[in-house]
Amino acid sequence: MGEREFALAIGPEHAPPINPSPWYAFRYRTVGDQNITVRLDYIDAKHRYRPKLSKNGTVSVLGAQVSEAGRHARLTLPAGGGIVSGQEIFGQARYDRLLDRLAKLQGSTRLTLGRSLDGRPLKALLLGSAKAPYLVVLIGRQHPPEVTGALAMEAFLHELAAQIAVGEVDLDRYRFLIVPMLNPDGVYHGHWRANRGGQDLNRDWGHFTQPETQAVRNWLNDLSVDVCPIAMVDFHSTGRNLFYVQGKAETDAAQEAFLSSWLGRAGPIPGYDFTIERRNANPGSGTSKNWFHQRYGIPAYTYEVGDETDRTAIARSASLLARRFIPALVGLPGDTASRCNTTD
């Protein structure tokens, strides 16, 4: 490499097989007023995330020359300095600000569900009256690089908070368990997929070999018999905007009405095209979607956001979907209540 050229190797936290989500982040500072060139060399993956430059409180997208096979990407970085990352930096500090805002709402309770393998607290928030009979579970950041899912969840929760603040959510009927970052170790260490135990948490539901998924299960098992989970949404990212939902053979009339009311009537959303993909449960697959549905017989959806979806569209659509979410809950749990009060 030349005097102002650098090469960085981008590799996963463990050997393949692993989902090819090669995110990265590095800080740079130049001497003088000349640009520098950085080549990203991918190990066991191809270029996926457009580089973002964070500088002076703003984020801009950088161009990249990507090799034909996708194994290398060359970036030209402007003189000065900043942080270059595969996606925006969305770490614990931002989650803490989100939880701080939600904690100001009436009927909120901060929770520590457990601790990660590294000892980080698994922070959560419970919204609603202790007498509320129905529980909605909202989960995020099982997979560290999936920042667009985190952006959607953040906007969704901001809108939910706004509805609660003006009395549009009946907190005597509904309570919400909010777990915005289930994999804090993976986020901190820059993992592509796994927690510190080398496990994909969204393949551990039902197996419960890891403290993060165990913590959620244990909290649910400790619920009063008077509380019934009625819906779960898990926020993720992938190549496009979509929702994974249950297959028709697995649902009842109330669940179909919920799907139609929440997502069927939501589209199209200007600037945010999305698809709804039905997937029957694959026993033993270990996803939150499948486990929550099999365990409680409830609508359990994966909210997937495209890697490079416009950020304004992400926020706008998530806010709209949050506004339509509460009215859609009417009619649940349908005929699933008999499954609410058993332990795993």
C-alpha positions in Angstrom: 0.0 0.0 0.0 1.1 3.6 -0.6 1.9 6.2 2.0 -1.7 7.3 2.4 -3.3 3.9 1.7 -4.4 1.3 4.2 -5.9 -2.1 4.2 -8.3 -3.5 6.8 -9.4 -7.1 7.1 -13.0 -7.6 8.1 -13.7 -11.0 9.6 -16.5 -12.7 11.6 -16.4 -13.6 15.3 -16.2 -17.3 14.5 -15.5 -19.6 11.6 -18.2 -20.3 9.0 -21.0 -21.1 8.7 -22.1 -17.7 9.7 -24.6 -15.2 8.2 -22.6 -12.9 5.9 -23.2 -9.6 7.7 -19.7 -8.0 7.6 -20.2 -4.7 9.4 -17.3 -2.8 10.7 -16.3 0.5 12.3 -13.1 2.4 12.7 -12.0 5.8 13.7 -9.4 7.7 11.6 -7.6 11.0 11.7 -5.3 12.4 9.0 -2.2 14.5 9.2 -2.3 17.2 6.7 -5.0 18.1 4.3 -4.9 15.2 1.9 -7.4 12.4 1.5 -6.6 8.8 2.4 -7.6 5.5 0.8 -8.8 2.5 2.8 -9.3 -1.0 1.3 -11.7 -3.3 3.1 -10.8 -7.0 2.6 -13.6 -9.3 3.6 -13.0 -12.7 5.1 -15.8 -15.3 4.5 -18.2 -12.6 3.2 -18.8 -10.0 0.5 -19.3 -6.3 0.7 -22.8 -5.6 2.1 -23.1 -2.3 4.0 -22.6 1.0 2.3 -20.0 2.9 4.5 -21.2 5.7 6.6 -19.0 8.6 7.8 -20.0 10.1 11.2 -18.4 13.5 11.7 -19.4 16.5 13.8 -22.8 15.0 14.7 -23.8 14.2 11.1 -23.9 10.9 9.2 -23.2 10.8 5.4 -22.9 7.9 3.0 -19.6 7.3 1.3 -19.0 5.9 -2.1 -17.1 2.7 -2.5 -15.4 0.9 -5.4 -16.4 -2.7 -4.9 -14.5 -5.5 -6.7 -16.4 -7.7 -9.1 -16.5 -10.6 -6.7 -17.4 -8.3 -3.8 -14.5 -9.4 -1.6 -12.9 -6.0 -1.6 -14.1 -2.4 -1.3 -12.0 0.8 -1.7 -13.0 4.0 0.1 -11.6 7.5 -0.2 -11.8 9.3 3.1 -11.7 13.1 3.4 -8.9 14.8 5.2 -9.6 15.4 8.9 -11.1 12.5 10.7 -14.3 10.8 11.8 -15.8 7.3 12.3 -16.4 5.1 9.3 -18.9 2.2 9.9 -20.9 -0.2 7.9 -24.1 1.1 9.6 -24.8 4.0 11.9 -23.3 3.7 15.4 -26.3 2.6 17.6 -24.9 1.5 21.0 -25.8 1.3 24.6 -25.8 5.1 25.1 -28.5 5.6 22.5 -30.6 2.7 24.0 -30.2 4.3 27.4 -31.6 7.6 26.1 -34.6 5.7 24.6 -35.2 3.8 27.9 -34.9 7.1 29.9 -37.6 8.6 27.7 -39.9 5.6 28.1 -39.3 5.4 31.8 -40.9 8.9 32.2 -44.3 7.5 31.2 -46.9 6.7 33.8 -47.0 3.0 34.5 -43.4 2.3 33.5 -41.0 0.0 35.4 -37.4 -0.5 34.6 -36.2 -4.1 34.5 -33.0 -6.0 34.4 -34.0 -9.4 33.0 -30.6 -10.9 33.6 -27.0 -10.5 32.5 -25.2 -11.4 29.3 -22.2 -13.7 29.3 -19.9 -10.7 29.7 -22.0 -9.5 32.6 -23.8 -6.7 30.8 -27.3 -6.0 32.1 -30.2 -7.1 29.9 -32.2 -3.9 30.2 -35.9 -3.8 29.6 -38.9 -1.8 30.4 -42.4 -2.8 31.4 -45.2 -0.4 30.4 -48.7 -0.7 31.8 -50.8 -1.5 34.9 -50.0 -4.4 37.1 -53.6 -5.4 36.5 -53.5 -5.4 32.7 -54.4 -8.9 31.5 -52.7 -8.8 28.1 -49.0 -8.6 27.3 -47.3 -7.5 24.1 -43.6 -8.4 23.7 -41.3 -6.2 21.6 -37.7 -7.4 21.1 -34.7 -5.9 19.2 -31.1 -6.3 18.3 -30.6 -10.0 18.6 -28.2 -9.6 15.6 -25.7 -6.8 16.1 -25.3 -5.4 12.6 -29.1 -5.0 12.1 -29.2 -1.3 12.8 -32.1 -0.5 10.5 -34.2 -2.8 12.6 -33.1 -0.8 15.6 -34.0 2.5 13.9 -37.4 1.1 13.2 -37.9 -0.1 16.8 -36.8 3.3 18.1 -39.3 5.2 16.0 -42.0 2.6 16.8 -41.4 3.1 20.5 -41.3 6.9 20.3 -44.8 6.8 18.6 -46.0 4.3 21.2 -44.8 6.6 23.9 -46.6 9.6 22.3 -49.9 7.6 22.2 -49.5 6.6 25.8 -48.8 10.2 26.9 -52.1 11.4 25.4 -54.1 8.5 26.8 -54.7 6.6 23.5 -53.4 3.3 24.9 -55.5 1.5 27.6 -52.7 0.5 30.0 -55.3 -1.2 32.2 -55.8 -3.6 29.4 -52.4 -3.9 27.8 -48.9 -4.0 29.1 -45.7 -4.0 27.1 -42.4 -5.8 27.7 -39.8 -3.9 25.7 -36.4 -5.5 25.3 -34.6 -3.2 22.8 -31.1 -4.9 22.8 -31.0 -8.5 23.6 -27.4 -9.0 22.5 -25.4 -6.3 24.2 -22.2 -8.3 24.1 -22.5 -8.8 20.3 -23.1 -5.1 19.7 -20.2 -4.1 21.9 -17.7 -6.5 20.3 -18.9 -5.8 16.7 -20.1 -9.4 16.1 -21.8 -10.2 12.8 -24.4 -12.5 14.3 -23.6 -14.2 17.6 -23.5 -13.4 21.3 -20.3 -14.0 23.3 -21.1 -17.7 23.5 -20.8 -17.9 19.7 -24.6 -18.6 19.4 -27.1 -16.9 17.1 -29.7 -15.9 19.7 -32.5 -16.1 17.1 -31.8 -19.8 16.8 -31.8 -20.4 20.5 -35.5 -19.9 21.4 -36.8 -23.2 22.6 -33.3 -24.5 23.2 -32.4 -21.8 25.7 -28.7 -22.5 26.0 -27.8 -18.8 26.4 -28.4 -16.4 29.3 -30.0 -13.8 27.1 -32.9 -16.0 25.8 -33.1 -17.7 29.1 -33.7 -14.3 30.8 -36.7 -13.5 28.6 -38.2 -17.0 29.1 -37.7 -16.9 32.8 -39.4 -13.5 33.1 -42.4 -14.8 31.0 -42.6 -18.0 33.1 -42.8 -15.8 36.3 -45.9 -14.0 35.0 -49.1 -14.2 37.0 -51.6 -16.7 35.7 -53.8 -13.7 35.1 -51.5 -12.3 32.4 -51.8 -13.5 28.8 -49.2 -12.7 26.1 -51.1 -11.8 22.9 -48.5 -10.6 20.4 -44.8 -10.4 19.8 -42.8 -8.3 17.3 -39.1 -8.9 16.8 -37.1 -6.2 14.9 -34.4 -7.2 12.4 -32.7 -6.1 9.1 -32.2 -7.8 5.8 -31.9 -6.9 2.2 -35.4 -5.5 1.8 -38.4 -4.5 3.8 -40.7 -7.4 4.8 -42.6 -9.0 7.6 -42.4 -12.7 8.3 -45.8 -13.9 9.7 -47.5 -17.2 10.4 -48.9 -19.4 7.7 -52.6 -19.5 7.3 -52.8 -23.1 8.6 -51.4 -21.9 11.9 -53.7 -19.0 12.6 -57.3 -18.4 13.8 -59.8 -15.8 12.8 -58.6 -13.4 15.4 -55.0 -13.6 14.3 -56.0 -13.1 10.7 -58.0 -10.0 11.7 -55.0 -8.7 13.5 -52.7 -9.2 10.5 -55.2 -7.6 8.2 -55.9 -4.6 10.5 -52.2 -3.9 11.3 -50.3 -4.7 8.1 -52.9 -5.4 5.4 -54.4 -1.9 5.8 -51.1 -0.2 6.3 -49.8 -0.5 2.8 -48.8 1.0 0.6 -46.7 3.4 2.7 -45.2 6.1 0.5 -41.5 5.6 0.2 -41.6 2.3 2.1 -42.6 -0.7 0.0 -42.8 -3.9 2.0 -44.0 -7.5 1.5 -45.7 -9.9 3.9 -44.3 -13.4 3.8 -46.1 -16.3 5.4 -43.9 -19.0 6.9 -45.2 -22.0 8.7 -43.3 -22.9 11.9 -40.2 -25.1 11.5 -40.1 -27.0 14.7 -36.7 -26.7 16.4 -35.6 -23.7 14.3 -35.1 -21.6 17.4 -36.5 -18.3 16.1 -38.4 -16.0 18.4 -41.2 -15.9 15.8 -41.7 -19.7 15.9 -41.2 -20.1 19.6 -43.7 -17.4 20.7 -46.3 -18.7 18.3 -45.8 -22.3 19.3 -45.6 -21.5 23.0 -48.5 -19.1 23.2 -50.4 -19.5 20.0 -50.2 -15.8 19.3 -49.3 -13.6 16.3 -45.5 -13.5 16.4 -43.9 -11.4 13.6 -40.4 -10.6 12.4 -40.2 -6.9 11.3 -37.4 -6.8 8.8 -36.0 -3.6 7.4 -33.8 -3.2 4.4 -30.1 -2.5 5.0 -30.2 0.7 2.9 -33.8 1.7 3.2 -34.1 5.5 3.4 -33.8 6.5 7.1 -36.6 9.0 7.0 -38.8 6.4 5.4 -37.9 3.9 8.2 -38.9 6.4 10.9 -42.1 7.5 9.1 -43.3 4.0 8.4 -42.5 2.7 11.9 -44.5 5.6 13.4 -47.4 4.9 11.2 -47.3 1.2 12.0 -47.2 2.0 15.7 -50.3 4.1 15.4 -52.1 1.3 13.8 -50.8 -1.4 16.1 -53.0 -0.7 19.2 -56.3 -0.7 17.3 -55.3 -3.9 15.6 -54.9 -5.7 18.9 -58.7 -5.6 19.5 -60.0 -9.1 19.2 -56.9 -10.8 20.5 -56.2 -13.3 22.1 -59.0 -15.0 20.2 -59.1 -18.7 21.1 -55.5 -18.8 22.3 -56.1 -17.8 25.9 -56.1 -21.4 27.2 -52.3 -21.5 26.3 -51.4 -18.3 28.2 -51.0 -19.7 31.7 -48.7 -22.6 31.2 -45.0 -22.7 31.9 -42.3 -23.7 29.5 
